[in-house]
Amino acid sequence: MRIPKGWVSFIARRIIDNLIKKDLVEPVVPVEELTNETENLLLKELMVEDRLNEEVRKMLKQYETEIEKGRLDYRKLFDMTKQKLVKERNIVL
């Protein structure tokens, strides 16, 4: 996650406050509940890349011996695999 986790609640609060202040939304649930849901949504979206990186690491485990022997460049293989998955799944990072 590129944004510190501690900032997410502040960002969520600012988003909701600005939407309400500009009369773009009229909450039908308590503002705190709306803010919490926004925070959860932001965290979920921000962690997409973290989950993808973990999946790529697991996929590359099967090539561990070739990588250790120097036959494959781990960083290059990691980046190529990640980009392939991003393209296949239409993930926006």
N, C-alpha and C positions, 0 to 999 in steps of 0.2 A: 504494500500500500504506500503510495507516494505522499500522502498527507498524514501527518501524525494523528493517531486515533483520538487523542485528546481534543483535537480541533473539530471533529465531526459534530459534536453536540452544539458547539458554537455556530458552526455553519448552518446546521439544520434550523436552529433558532432564528438566525438572521434571515434565512429564506422565508420561513413562515411569517415572521414579523413584517418583512417587506411585502409579501403577497397580500397580507391583511391590510396593511397601511395604505397600499395603492388600490385597494378595493378590487383586486383581481380574484379574490376568493372570499367566500363568506362561510366560515367554519360551521359545520353542523354538529361537531364533536368538540369537546374541550380542547383549547389551544395546546395544552401540555400533551394530550394524547396525539394530536396531529404532529407536534414536534417530535415526539418519540418515534412515531411511524416513519417520519421523514429521515430521522437519524438512522433507523434500521435499514431503510432503503439505500441511503448513501453508503453505509458500511458494506452492505451486500454488493453494491456496484463497485466500490473501491477495492474490494477483495477478489474481484474476478481474476485479476492478473496474478495474485498470490496463489490462487487455486490452480490456475493454468501452469504456473511455474512448478508447482508440486507435482502435477500430473506429468509434465515433461521429465522431471527428475526420475519419477518412477519408470517411465518408458525407457529411459536411457540406462537404467540398471542392468538391462540384459546385454548391453555392450560394454560393461565395466572392464572386462579383461582386455578388450581391444584398445580401449581408451588408456588403460594403465600401461600397456605395452607401447603406447605412442603411435599406434596405427590410426587413431581417430582423434581429432581435436574436440575436446568436450565442449568448449565454449561455442565453437562454430556449429557443432551438431545440435547443441541446445537451442541456439538462435534459429537455426533452420527448422527444427522440429516445432518450436513455438510459433514461428511465422506460418508454418503449414497449418497448424491447428487454428490459428487466428483466422486465416483465410477460409478454411473449411467451415468454421462455425460462425463466421461473420461477427466476430467479437471486436468491439471497439475498445481500444486501450487508451 
